[in-house]
Amino acid sequence: MFSLKFVYGTMNSGKSTNLILTAHKYESNNKKVCVMKSSIDSRSNCIDTRAGLSHKLDYIIKPEDDYNQLSFINKTTPDIILIDESQFLSKQNIDVLKQYTKICPIICYGIKTDYMLNLFEGSKRLLEIADELEEIKTVCHVCFN
């Protein structure tokens, strides 16, 4: 069984950039990458970064998506699944993704809490069941630490 990893950080910490670089590393080694994001993030039909990098999406996950909606993963058998804006996924989405770690590793990128320090639903579930957690450190724009 492969792992479910949650990579989290504050806004502007480079989560989407990290996702795109990971996708590039796999693709440059002729590996199949499946890139997804939550439908709640409707800004674009691709992953975009503030640095100007971009990557195409393979699938947009809706909160109600279950194992049947994501069954295309069984047919495409990617080498890795990368998910941006995972804080917006539902508990059900995360539970379904955990099942797909039988096929390949999954890395979810997102924010842990909102501005009031409340956990997002997707982030909460990832903190509960992810096999690995990684925080992306950043420099505070106020204190420069």
MODELLER restraints for C-alpha pairs under 7 A, 6 or more apart:
rsr = mdl.restraints
at = mdl.atoms
rsr.add(forms.Gaussian(group=physical.xy_distance, feature=features.Distance(at['CA:1:A'], at['CA:101:A']), mean=5.98, stdev=0.5))
rsr.add(forms.Gaussian(group=physical.xy_distance, feature=features.Distance(at['CA:1:A'], at['CA:102:A']), mean=4.78, stdev=0.5))
rsr.add(forms.Gaussian(group=physical.xy_distance, feature=features.Distance(at['CA:2:A'], at['CA:101:A']), mean=4.89, stdev=0.5))
rsr.add(forms.Gaussian(group=physical.xy_distance, feature=features.Distance(at['CA:2:A'], at['CA:102:A']), mean=5.98, stdev=0.5))
rsr.add(forms.Gaussian(group=physical.xy_distance, feature=features.Distance(at['CA:2:A'], at['CA:104:A']), mean=5.65, stdev=0.5))
rsr.add(forms.Gaussian(group=physical.xy_distance, feature=features.Distance(at['CA:2:A'], at['CA:105:A']), mean=4.87, stdev=0.5))
rsr.add(forms.Gaussian(group=physical.xy_distance, feature=features.Distance(at['CA:3:A'], at['CA:101:A']), mean=5.88, stdev=0.5))
rsr.add(forms.Gaussian(group=physical.xy_distance, feature=features.Distance(at['CA:3:A'], at['CA:105:A']), mean=5.12, stdev=0.5))
rsr.add(forms.Gaussian(group=physical.xy_distance, feature=features.Distance(at['CA:3:A'], at['CA:106:A']), mean=6.44, stdev=0.5))
rsr.add(forms.Gaussian(group=physical.xy_distance, feature=features.Distance(at['CA:3:A'], at['CA:131:A']), mean=5.64, stdev=0.5))
rsr.add(forms.Gaussian(group=physical.xy_distance, feature=features.Distance(at['CA:4:A'], at['CA:98:A']), mean=6.39, stdev=0.5))
rsr.add(forms.Gaussian(group=physical.xy_distance, feature=features.Distance(at['CA:4:A'], at['CA:101:A']), mean=6.48, stdev=0.5))
rsr.add(forms.Gaussian(group=physical.xy_distance, feature=features.Distance(at['CA:4:A'], at['CA:105:A']), mean=6.15, stdev=0.5))
rsr.add(forms.Gaussian(group=physical.xy_distance, feature=features.Distance(at['CA:4:A'], at['CA:106:A']), mean=4.94, stdev=0.5))
rsr.add(forms.Gaussian(group=physical.xy_distance, feature=features.Distance(at['CA:4:A'], at['CA:107:A']), mean=6.02, stdev=0.5))
rsr.add(forms.Gaussian(group=physical.xy_distance, feature=features.Distance(at['CA:4:A'], at['CA:130:A']), mean=5.11, stdev=0.5))
rsr.add(forms.Gaussian(group=physical.xy_distance, feature=features.Distance(at['CA:4:A'], at['CA:131:A']), mean=5.31, stdev=0.5))
rsr.add(forms.Gaussian(group=physical.xy_distance, feature=features.Distance(at['CA:4:A'], at['CA:132:A']), mean=6.55, stdev=0.5))
rsr.add(forms.Gaussian(group=physical.xy_distance, feature=features.Distance(at['CA:5:A'], at['CA:106:A']), mean=6.21, stdev=0.5))
rsr.add(forms.Gaussian(group=physical.xy_distance, feature=features.Distance(at['CA:5:A'], at['CA:107:A']), mean=4.73, stdev=0.5))
rsr.add(forms.Gaussian(group=physical.xy_distance, feature=features.Distance(at['CA:5:A'], at['CA:108:A']), mean=6.10, stdev=0.5))
rsr.add(forms.Gaussian(group=physical.xy_distance, feature=features.Distance(at['CA:5:A'], at['CA:130:A']), mean=5.52, stdev=0.5))
rsr.add(forms.Gaussian(group=physical.xy_distance, feature=features.Distance(at['CA:5:A'], at['CA:131:A']), mean=5.84, stdev=0.5))
rsr.add(forms.Gaussian(group=physical.xy_distance, feature=features.Distance(at['CA:5:A'], at['CA:132:A']), mean=4.58, stdev=0.5))
rsr.add(forms.Gaussian(group=physical.xy_distance, feature=features.Distance(at['CA:5:A'], at['CA:133:A']), mean=5.80, stdev=0.5))
rsr.add(forms.Gaussian(group=physical.xy_distance, feature=features.Distance(at['CA:6:A'], at['CA:107:A']), mean=5.98, stdev=0.5))
rsr.add(forms.Gaussian(group=physical.xy_distance, feature=features.Distance(at['CA:6:A'], at['CA:108:A']), mean=4.89, stdev=0.5))
rsr.add(forms.Gaussian(group=physical.xy_distance, feature=features.Distance(at['CA:6:A'], at['CA:109:A']), mean=6.03, stdev=0.5))
rsr.add(forms.Gaussian(group=physical.xy_distance, feature=features.Distance(at['CA:6:A'], at['CA:126:A']), mean=6.37, stdev=0.5))
rsr.add(forms.Gaussian(group=physical.xy_distance, feature=features.Distance(at['CA:6:A'], at['CA:130:A']), mean=6.30, stdev=0.5))
rsr.add(forms.Gaussian(group=physical.xy_distance, feature=features.Distance(at['CA:6:A'], at['CA:132:A']), mean=6.29, stdev=0.5))
rsr.add(forms.Gaussian(group=physical.xy_distance, feature=features.Distance(at['CA:6:A'], at['CA:133:A']), mean=4.94, stdev=0.5))
rsr.add(forms.Gaussian(group=physical.xy_distance, feature=features.Distance(at['CA:6:A'], at['CA:134:A']), mean=6.27, stdev=0.5))
rsr.add(forms.Gaussian(group=physical.xy_distance, feature=features.Distance(at['CA:7:A'], at['CA:108:A']), mean=6.04, stdev=0.5))
rsr.add(forms.Gaussian(group=physical.xy_distance, feature=features.Distance(at['CA:7:A'], at['CA:109:A']), mean=4.81, stdev=0.5))
rsr.add(forms.Gaussian(group=physical.xy_distance, feature=features.Distance(at['CA:7:A'], at['CA:110:A']), mean=6.54, stdev=0.5))
rsr.add(forms.Gaussian(group=physical.xy_distance, feature=features.Distance(at['CA:7:A'], at['CA:133:A']), mean=5.99, stdev=0.5))
rsr.add(forms.Gaussian(group=physical.xy_distance, feature=features.Distance(at['CA:7:A'], at['CA:134:A']), mean=4.71, stdev=0.5))
rsr.add(forms.Gaussian(group=physical.xy_distance, feature=features.Distance(at['CA:7:A'], at['CA:135:A']), mean=5.76, stdev=0.5))
rsr.add(forms.Gaussian(group=physical.xy_distance, feature=features.Distance(at['CA:7:A'], at['CA:136:A']), mean=6.90, stdev=0.5))
rsr.add(forms.Gaussian(group=physical.xy_distance, feature=features.Distance(at['CA:8:A'], at['CA:109:A']), mean=5.69, stdev=0.5))
rsr.add(forms.Gaussian(group=physical.xy_distance, feature=features.Distance(at['CA:8:A'], at['CA:110:A']), mean=4.93, stdev=0.5))
rsr.add(forms.Gaussian(group=physical.xy_distance, feature=features.Distance(at['CA:8:A'], at['CA:111:A']), mean=5.31, stdev=0.5))
rsr.add(forms.Gaussian(group=physical.xy_distance, feature=features.Distance(at['CA:8:A'], at['CA:112:A']), mean=6.17, stdev=0.5))
rsr.add(forms.Gaussian(group=physical.xy_distance, feature=features.Distance(at['CA:8:A'], at['CA:134:A']), mean=6.35, stdev=0.5))
rsr.add(forms.Gaussian(group=physical.xy_distance, feature=features.Distance(at['CA:8:A'], at['CA:135:A']), mean=5.03, stdev=0.5))
rsr.add(forms.Gaussian(group=physical.xy_distance, feature=features.Distance(at['CA:8:A'], at['CA:136:A']), mean=6.03, stdev=0.5))
rsr.add(forms.Gaussian(group=physical.xy_distance, feature=features.Distance(at['CA:9:A'], at['CA:15:A']), mean=6.84, stdev=0.5))
rsr.add(forms.Gaussian(group=physical.xy_distance, feature=features.Distance(at['CA:9:A'], at['CA:110:A']), mean=6.68, stdev=0.5))
rsr.add(forms.Gaussian(group=physical.xy_distance, feature=features.Distance(at['CA:9:A'], at['CA:111:A']), mean=5.49, stdev=0.5))
rsr.add(forms.Gaussian(group=physical.xy_distance, feature=features.Distance(at['CA:9:A'], at['CA:112:A']), mean=6.96, stdev=0.5))
rsr.add(forms.Gaussian(group=physical.xy_distance, feature=features.Distance(at['CA:9:A'], at['CA:135:A']), mean=5.63, stdev=0.5))
rsr.add(forms.Gaussian(group=physical.xy_distance, feature=features.Distance(at['CA:9:A'], at['CA:136:A']), mean=4.95, stdev=0.5))
rsr.add(forms.Gaussian(group=physical.xy_distance, feature=features.Distance(at['CA:9:A'], at['CA:137:A']), mean=6.68, stdev=0.5))
rsr.add(forms.Gaussian(group=physical.xy_distance, feature=features.Distance(at['CA:10:A'], at['CA:111:A']), mean=5.91, stdev=0.5))
rsr.add(forms.Gaussian(group=physical.xy_distance, feature=features.Distance(at['CA:13:A'], at['CA:136:A']), mean=6.45, stdev=0.5))
rsr.add(forms.Gaussian(group=physical.xy_distance, feature=features.Distance(at['CA:13:A'], at['CA:137:A']), mean=6.76, stdev=0.5))
rsr.add(forms.Gaussian(group=physical.xy_distance, feature=features.Distance(at['CA:13:A'], at['CA:138:A']), mean=5.26, stdev=0.5))
rsr.add(forms.Gaussian(group=physical.xy_distance, feature=features.Distance(at['CA:15:A'], at['CA:109:A']), mean=6.03, stdev=0.5))
rsr.add(forms.Gaussian(group=physical.xy_distance, feature=features.Distance(at['CA:15:A'], at['CA:110:A']), mean=6.95, stdev=0.5))
rsr.add(forms.Gaussian(group=physical.xy_distance, feature=features.Distance(at['CA:16:A'], at['CA:47:A']), mean=6.94, stdev=0.5))
rsr.add(forms.Gaussian(group=physical.xy_distance, feature=features.Distance(at['CA:16:A'], at['CA:49:A']), mean=5.98, stdev=0.5))
rsr.add(forms.Gaussian(group=physical.xy_distance, feature=features.Distance(at['CA:16:A'], at['CA:84:A']), mean=6.58, stdev=0.5))
rsr.add(forms.Gaussian(group=physical.xy_distance, feature=features.Distance(at['CA:17:A'], at['CA:49:A']), mean=6.05, stdev=0.5))
rsr.add(forms.Gaussian(group=physical.xy_distance, feature=features.Distance(at['CA:19:A'], at['CA:82:A']), mean=6.72, stdev=0.5))
rsr.add(forms.Gaussian(group=physical.xy_distance, feature=features.Distance(at['CA:20:A'], at['CA:55:A']), mean=6.45, stdev=0.5))
rsr.add(forms.Gaussian(group=physical.xy_distance, feature=features.Distance(at['CA:23:A'], at['CA:33:A']), mean=6.38, stdev=0.5))
rsr.add(forms.Gaussian(group=physical.xy_distance, feature=features.Distance(at['CA:26:A'], at['CA:33:A']), mean=6.91, stdev=0.5))
rsr.add(forms.Gaussian(group=physical.xy_distance, feature=features.Distance(at['CA:27:A'], at['CA:33:A']), mean=6.78, stdev=0.5))
rsr.add(forms.Gaussian(group=physical.xy_distance, feature=features.Distance(at['CA:31:A'], at['CA:79:A']), mean=5.91, stdev=0.5))
rsr.add(forms.Gaussian(group=physical.xy_distance, feature=features.Distance(at['CA:32:A'], at['CA:78:A']), mean=4.85, stdev=0.5))
rsr.add(forms.Gaussian(group=physical.xy_distance, feature=features.Distance(at['CA:32:A'], at['CA:79:A']), mean=5.14, stdev=0.5))
rsr.add(forms.Gaussian(group=physical.xy_distance, feature=features.Distance(at['CA:32:A'], at['CA:80:A']), mean=6.89, stdev=0.5))
rsr.add(forms.Gaussian(group=physical.xy_distance, feature=features.Distance(at['CA:33:A'], at['CA:78:A']), mean=5.58, stdev=0.5))
rsr.add(forms.Gaussian(group=physical.xy_distance, feature=features.Distance(at['CA:33:A'], at['CA:79:A']), mean=5.96, stdev=0.5))
rsr.add(forms.Gaussian(group=physical.xy_distance, feature=features.Distance(at['CA:33:A'], at['CA:80:A']), mean=5.27, stdev=0.5))
rsr.add(forms.Gaussian(group=physical.xy_distance, feature=features.Distance(at['CA:33:A'], at['CA:81:A']), mean=6.00, stdev=0.5))
rsr.add(forms.Gaussian(group=physical.xy_distance, feature=features.Distance(at['CA:34:A'], at['CA:58:A']), mean=5.88, stdev=0.5))
rsr.add(forms.Gaussian(group=physical.xy_distance, feature=features.Distance(at['CA:34:A'], at['CA:78:A']), mean=6.11, stdev=0.5))
rsr.add(forms.Gaussian(group=physical.xy_distance, feature=features.Distance(at['CA:34:A'], at['CA:80:A']), mean=6.39, stdev=0.5))
rsr.add(forms.Gaussian(group=physical.xy_distance, feature=features.Distance(at['CA:34:A'], at['CA:81:A']), mean=4.77, stdev=0.5))
rsr.add(forms.Gaussian(group=physical.xy_distance, feature=features.Distance(at['CA:34:A'], at['CA:82:A']), mean=6.23, stdev=0.5))
rsr.add(forms.Gaussian(group=physical.xy_distance, feature=features.Distance(at['CA:35:A'], at['CA:57:A']), mean=5.22, stdev=0.5))
rsr.add(forms.Gaussian(group=physical.xy_distance, feature=features.Distance(at['CA:35:A'], at['CA:58:A']), mean=5.29, stdev=0.5))
rsr.add(forms.Gaussian(group=physical.xy_distance, feature=features.Distance(at['CA:35:A'], at['CA:59:A']), mean=6.72, stdev=0.5))
rsr.add(forms.Gaussian(group=physical.xy_distance, feature=features.Distance(at['CA:35:A'], at['CA:81:A']), mean=5.98, stdev=0.5))
rsr.add(forms.Gaussian(group=physical.xy_distance, feature=features.Distance(at['CA:35:A'], at['CA:82:A']), mean=4.90, stdev=0.5))
rsr.add(forms.Gaussian(group=physical.xy_distance, feature=features.Distance(at['CA:35:A'], at['CA:83:A']), mean=5.88, stdev=0.5))
rsr.add(forms.Gaussian(group=physical.xy_distance, feature=features.Distance(at['CA:36:A'], at['CA:57:A']), mean=5.65, stdev=0.5))
rsr.add(forms.Gaussian(group=physical.xy_distance, feature=features.Distance(at['CA:36:A'], at['CA:58:A']), mean=5.86, stdev=0.5))
rsr.add(forms.Gaussian(group=physical.xy_distance, feature=features.Distance(at['CA:36:A'], at['CA:59:A']), mean=4.87, stdev=0.5))
rsr.add(forms.Gaussian(group=physical.xy_distance, feature=features.Distance(at['CA:36:A'], at['CA:60:A']), mean=5.51, stdev=0.5))
rsr.add(forms.Gaussian(group=physical.xy_distance, feature=features.Distance(at['CA:36:A'], at['CA:61:A']), mean=6.81, stdev=0.5))
rsr.add(forms.Gaussian(group=physical.xy_distance, feature=features.Distance(at['CA:36:A'], at['CA:82:A']), mean=6.26, stdev=0.5))
rsr.add(forms.Gaussian(group=physical.xy_distance, feature=features.Distance(at['CA:36:A'], at['CA:83:A']), mean=4.72, stdev=0.5))
rsr.add(forms.Gaussian(group=physical.xy_distance, feature=features.Distance(at['CA:36:A'], at['CA:84:A']), mean=6.41, stdev=0.5))
rsr.add(forms.Gaussian(group=physical.xy_distance, feature=features.Distance(at['CA:37:A'], at['CA:59:A']), mean=6.99, stdev=0.5))
rsr.add(forms.Gaussian(group=physical.xy_distance, feature=features.Distance(at['CA:37:A'], at['CA:60:A']), mean=5.21, stdev=0.5))
rsr.add(forms.Gaussian(group=physical.xy_distance, feature=features.Distance(at['CA:37:A'], at['CA:61:A']), mean=5.95, stdev=0.5))
rsr.add(forms.Gaussian(group=physical.xy_distance, feature=features.Distance(at['CA:37:A'], at['CA:83:A']), mean=5.21, stdev=0.5))
rsr.add(forms.Gaussian(group=physical.xy_distance, feature=features.Distance(at['CA:37:A'], at['CA:84:A']), mean=4.78, stdev=0.5))
rsr.add(forms.Gaussian(group=physical.xy_distance, feature=features.Distance(at['CA:37:A'], at['CA:85:A']), mean=5.88, stdev=0.5))
rsr.add(forms.Gaussian(group=physical.xy_distance, feature=features.Distance(at['CA:37:A'], at['CA:86:A']), mean=6.82, stdev=0.5))
rsr.add(forms.Gaussian(group=physical.xy_distance, feature=features.Distance(at['CA:38:A'], at['CA:60:A']), mean=5.62, stdev=0.5))
rsr.add(forms.Gaussian(group=physical.xy_distance, feature=features.Distance(at['CA:38:A'], at['CA:61:A']), mean=4.77, stdev=0.5))
rsr.add(forms.Gaussian(group=physical.xy_distance, feature=features.Distance(at['CA:38:A'], at['CA:62:A']), mean=6.18, stdev=0.5))
rsr.add(forms.Gaussian(group=physical.xy_distance, feature=features.Distance(at['CA:38:A'], at['CA:85:A']), mean=6.18, stdev=0.5))
rsr.add(forms.Gaussian(group=physical.xy_distance, feature=features.Distance(at['CA:38:A'], at['CA:86:A']), mean=6.58, stdev=0.5))
rsr.add(forms.Gaussian(group=physical.xy_distance, feature=features.Distance(at['CA:38:A'], at['CA:88:A']), mean=6.02, stdev=0.5))
rsr.add(forms.Gaussian(group=physical.xy_distance, feature=features.Distance(at['CA:38:A'], at['CA:89:A']), mean=5.97, stdev=0.5))
rsr.add(forms.Gaussian(group=physical.xy_distance, feature=features.Distance(at['CA:39:A'], at['CA:60:A']), mean=5.48, stdev=0.5))
rsr.add(forms.Gaussian(group=physical.xy_distance, feature=features.Distance(at['CA:39:A'], at['CA:61:A']), mean=5.54, stdev=0.5))
rsr.add(forms.Gaussian(group=physical.xy_distance, feature=features.Distance(at['CA:39:A'], at['CA:62:A']), mean=5.25, stdev=0.5))
rsr.add(forms.Gaussian(group=physical.xy_distance, feature=features.Distance(at['CA:40:A'], at['CA:88:A']), mean=6.43, stdev=0.5))
rsr.add(forms.Gaussian(group=physical.xy_distance, feature=features.Distance(at['CA:45:A'], at['CA:57:A']), mean=6.53, stdev=0.5))
rsr.add(forms.Gaussian(group=physical.xy_distance, feature=features.Distance(at['CA:46:A'], at['CA:54:A']), mean=6.73, stdev=0.5))
rsr.add(forms.Gaussian(group=physical.xy_distance, feature=features.Distance(at['CA:46:A'], at['CA:55:A']), mean=5.74, stdev=0.5))
rsr.add(forms.Gaussian(group=physical.xy_distance, feature=features.Distance(at['CA:46:A'], at['CA:56:A']), mean=4.70, stdev=0.5))
rsr.add(forms.Gaussian(group=physical.xy_distance, feature=features.Distance(at['CA:46:A'], at['CA:57:A']), mean=4.99, stdev=0.5))
rsr.add(forms.Gaussian(group=physical.xy_distance, feature=features.Distance(at['CA:47:A'], at['CA:54:A']), mean=5.40, stdev=0.5))
rsr.add(forms.Gaussian(group=physical.xy_distance, feature=features.Distance(at['CA:47:A'], at['CA:55:A']), mean=5.15, stdev=0.5))
rsr.add(forms.Gaussian(group=physical.xy_distance, feature=features.Distance(at['CA:47:A'], at['CA:56:A']), mean=6.39, stdev=0.5))
rsr.add(forms.Gaussian(group=physical.xy_distance, feature=features.Distance(at['CA:47:A'], at['CA:57:A']), mean=6.74, stdev=0.5))
rsr.add(forms.Gaussian(group=physical.xy_distance, feature=features.Distance(at['CA:48:A'], at['CA:54:A']), mean=4.51, stdev=0.5))
rsr.add(forms.Gaussian(group=physical.xy_distance, feature=features.Distance(at['CA:48:A'], at['CA:55:A']), mean=6.80, stdev=0.5))
rsr.add(forms.Gaussian(group=physical.xy_distance, feature=features.Distance(at['CA:63:A'], at['CA:89:A']), mean=5.95, stdev=0.5))
rsr.add(forms.Gaussian(group=physical.xy_distance, feature=features.Distance(at['CA:63:A'], at['CA:90:A']), mean=5.23, stdev=0.5))
rsr.add(forms.Gaussian(group=physical.xy_distance, feature=features.Distance(at['CA:63:A'], at['CA:93:A']), mean=6.54, stdev=0.5))
rsr.add(forms.Gaussian(group=physical.xy_distance, feature=features.Distance(at['CA:65:A'], at['CA:93:A']), mean=6.38, stdev=0.5))
rsr.add(forms.Gaussian(group=physical.xy_distance, feature=features.Distance(at['CA:66:A'], at['CA:92:A']), mean=6.92, stdev=0.5))
rsr.add(forms.Gaussian(group=physical.xy_distance, feature=features.Distance(at['CA:66:A'], at['CA:93:A']), mean=6.47, stdev=0.5))
rsr.add(forms.Gaussian(group=physical.xy_distance, feature=features.Distance(at['CA:66:A'], at['CA:96:A']), mean=6.30, stdev=0.5))
rsr.add(forms.Gaussian(group=physical.xy_distance, feature=features.Distance(at['CA:67:A'], at['CA:96:A']), mean=5.76, stdev=0.5))
rsr.add(forms.Gaussian(group=physical.xy_distance, feature=features.Distance(at['CA:77:A'], at['CA:103:A']), mean=6.84, stdev=0.5))
rsr.add(forms.Gaussian(group=physical.xy_distance, feature=features.Distance(at['CA:78:A'], at['CA:104:A']), mean=6.75, stdev=0.5))
rsr.add(forms.Gaussian(group=physical.xy_distance, feature=features.Distance(at['CA:79:A'], at['CA:104:A']), mean=5.69, stdev=0.5))
rsr.add(forms.Gaussian(group=physical.xy_distance, feature=features.Distance(at['CA:80:A'], at['CA:104:A']), mean=5.44, stdev=0.5))
rsr.add(forms.Gaussian(group=physical.xy_distance, feature=features.Distance(at['CA:80:A'], at['CA:105:A']), mean=5.21, stdev=0.5))
rsr.add(forms.Gaussian(group=physical.xy_distance, feature=features.Distance(at['CA:80:A'], at['CA:106:A']), mean=5.92, stdev=0.5))
rsr.add(forms.Gaussian(group=physical.xy_distance, feature=features.Distance(at['CA:81:A'], at['CA:105:A']), mean=6.44, stdev=0.5))
rsr.add(forms.Gaussian(group=physical.xy_distance, feature=features.Distance(at['CA:81:A'], at['CA:106:A']), mean=4.72, stdev=0.5))
rsr.add(forms.Gaussian(group=physical.xy_distance, feature=features.Distance(at['CA:81:A'], at['CA:107:A']), mean=6.37, stdev=0.5))
rsr.add(forms.Gaussian(group=physical.xy_distance, feature=features.Distance(at['CA:82:A'], at['CA:106:A']), mean=5.94, stdev=0.5))
rsr.add(forms.Gaussian(group=physical.xy_distance, feature=features.Distance(at['CA:82:A'], at['CA:107:A']), mean=5.02, stdev=0.5))
rsr.add(forms.Gaussian(group=physical.xy_distance, feature=features.Distance(at['CA:82:A'], at['CA:108:A']), mean=6.05, stdev=0.5))
rsr.add(forms.Gaussian(group=physical.xy_distance, feature=features.Distance(at['CA:83:A'], at['CA:107:A']), mean=6.28, stdev=0.5))
rsr.add(forms.Gaussian(group=physical.xy_distance, feature=features.Distance(at['CA:83:A'], at['CA:108:A']), mean=4.70, stdev=0.5))
rsr.add(forms.Gaussian(group=physical.xy_distance, feature=features.Distance(at['CA:83:A'], at['CA:109:A']), mean=5.99, stdev=0.5))
rsr.add(forms.Gaussian(group=physical.xy_distance, feature=features.Distance(at['CA:84:A'], at['CA:108:A']), mean=6.21, stdev=0.5))
rsr.add(forms.Gaussian(group=physical.xy_distance, feature=features.Distance(at['CA:84:A'], at['CA:109:A']), mean=4.96, stdev=0.5))
rsr.add(forms.Gaussian(group=physical.xy_distance, feature=features.Distance(at['CA:84:A'], at['CA:110:A']), mean=6.34, stdev=0.5))
rsr.add(forms.Gaussian(group=physical.xy_distance, feature=features.Distance(at['CA:85:A'], at['CA:109:A']), mean=5.99, stdev=0.5))
rsr.add(forms.Gaussian(group=physical.xy_distance, feature=features.Distance(at['CA:85:A'], at['CA:110:A']), mean=4.80, stdev=0.5))
rsr.add(forms.Gaussian(group=physical.xy_distance, feature=features.Distance(at['CA:86:A'], at['CA:108:A']), mean=5.75, stdev=0.5))
rsr.add(forms.Gaussian(group=physical.xy_distance, feature=features.Distance(at['CA:86:A'], at['CA:109:A']), mean=5.72, stdev=0.5))
rsr.add(forms.Gaussian(group=physical.xy_distance, feature=features.Distance(at['CA:86:A'], at['CA:110:A']), mean=4.98, stdev=0.5))
rsr.add(forms.Gaussian(group=physical.xy_distance, feature=features.Distance(at['CA:86:A'], at['CA:122:A']), mean=6.05, stdev=0.5))
rsr.add(forms.Gaussian(group=physical.xy_distance, feature=features.Distance(at['CA:86:A'], at['CA:123:A']), mean=6.87, stdev=0.5))
rsr.add(forms.Gaussian(group=physical.xy_distance, feature=features.Distance(at['CA:87:A'], at['CA:110:A']), mean=5.27, stdev=0.5))
rsr.add(forms.Gaussian(group=physical.xy_distance, feature=features.Distance(at['CA:87:A'], at['CA:111:A']), mean=5.83, stdev=0.5))
rsr.add(forms.Gaussian(group=physical.xy_distance, feature=features.Distance(at['CA:87:A'], at['CA:112:A']), mean=6.79, stdev=0.5))
rsr.add(forms.Gaussian(group=physical.xy_distance, feature=features.Distance(at['CA:87:A'], at['CA:120:A']), mean=5.50, stdev=0.5))
rsr.add(forms.Gaussian(group=physical.xy_distance, feature=features.Distance(at['CA:87:A'], at['CA:121:A']), mean=6.53, stdev=0.5))
rsr.add(forms.Gaussian(group=physical.xy_distance, feature=features.Distance(at['CA:87:A'], at['CA:122:A']), mean=4.45, stdev=0.5))
rsr.add(forms.Gaussian(group=physical.xy_distance, feature=features.Distance(at['CA:87:A'], at['CA:123:A']), mean=4.77, stdev=0.5))
rsr.add(forms.Gaussian(group=physical.xy_distance, feature=features.Distance(at['CA:88:A'], at['CA:120:A']), mean=6.95, stdev=0.5))
rsr.add(forms.Gaussian(group=physical.xy_distance, feature=features.Distance(at['CA:88:A'], at['CA:121:A']), mean=6.97, stdev=0.5))
rsr.add(forms.Gaussian(group=physical.xy_distance, feature=features.Distance(at['CA:88:A'], at['CA:122:A']), mean=5.69, stdev=0.5))
rsr.add(forms.Gaussian(group=physical.xy_distance, feature=features.Distance(at['CA:89:A'], at['CA:122:A']), mean=4.71, stdev=0.5))
rsr.add(forms.Gaussian(group=physical.xy_distance, feature=features.Distance(at['CA:90:A'], at['CA:121:A']), mean=6.07, stdev=0.5))
rsr.add(forms.Gaussian(group=physical.xy_distance, feature=features.Distance(at['CA:90:A'], at['CA:122:A']), mean=5.30, stdev=0.5))
rsr.add(forms.Gaussian(group=physical.xy_distance, feature=features.Distance(at['CA:91:A'], at['CA:121:A']), mean=6.31, stdev=0.5))
rsr.add(forms.Gaussian(group=physical.xy_distance, feature=features.Distance(at['CA:91:A'], at['CA:122:A']), mean=5.74, stdev=0.5))
rsr.add(forms.Gaussian(group=physical.xy_distance, feature=features.Distance(at['CA:91:A'], at['CA:125:A']), mean=5.87, stdev=0.5))
rsr.add(forms.Gaussian(group=physical.xy_distance, feature=features.Distance(at['CA:94:A'], at['CA:122:A']), mean=6.71, stdev=0.5))
rsr.add(forms.Gaussian(group=physical.xy_distance, feature=features.Distance(at['CA:94:A'], at['CA:125:A']), mean=6.73, stdev=0.5))
rsr.add(forms.Gaussian(group=physical.xy_distance, feature=features.Distance(at['CA:94:A'], at['CA:126:A']), mean=6.84, stdev=0.5))
rsr.add(forms.Gaussian(group=physical.xy_distance, feature=features.Distance(at['CA:112:A'], at['CA:119:A']), mean=5.89, stdev=0.5))
rsr.add(forms.Gaussian(group=physical.xy_distance, feature=features.Distance(at['CA:112:A'], at['CA:120:A']), mean=6.46, stdev=0.5))
rsr.add(forms.Gaussian(group=physical.xy_distance, feature=features.Distance(at['CA:112:A'], at['CA:123:A']), mean=5.37, stdev=0.5))
rsr.add(forms.Gaussian(group=physical.xy_distance, feature=features.Distance(at['CA:113:A'], at['CA:119:A']), mean=4.30, stdev=0.5))
rsr.add(forms.Gaussian(group=physical.xy_distance, feature=features.Distance(at['CA:113:A'], at['CA:120:A']), mean=5.70, stdev=0.5))
rsr.add(forms.Gaussian(group=physical.xy_distance, feature=features.Distance(at['CA:114:A'], at['CA:120:A']), mean=6.77, stdev=0.5))
rsr.add(forms.Gaussian(group=physical.xy_distance, feature=features.Distance(at['CA:139:A'], at['CA:145:A']), mean=5.34, stdev=0.5))
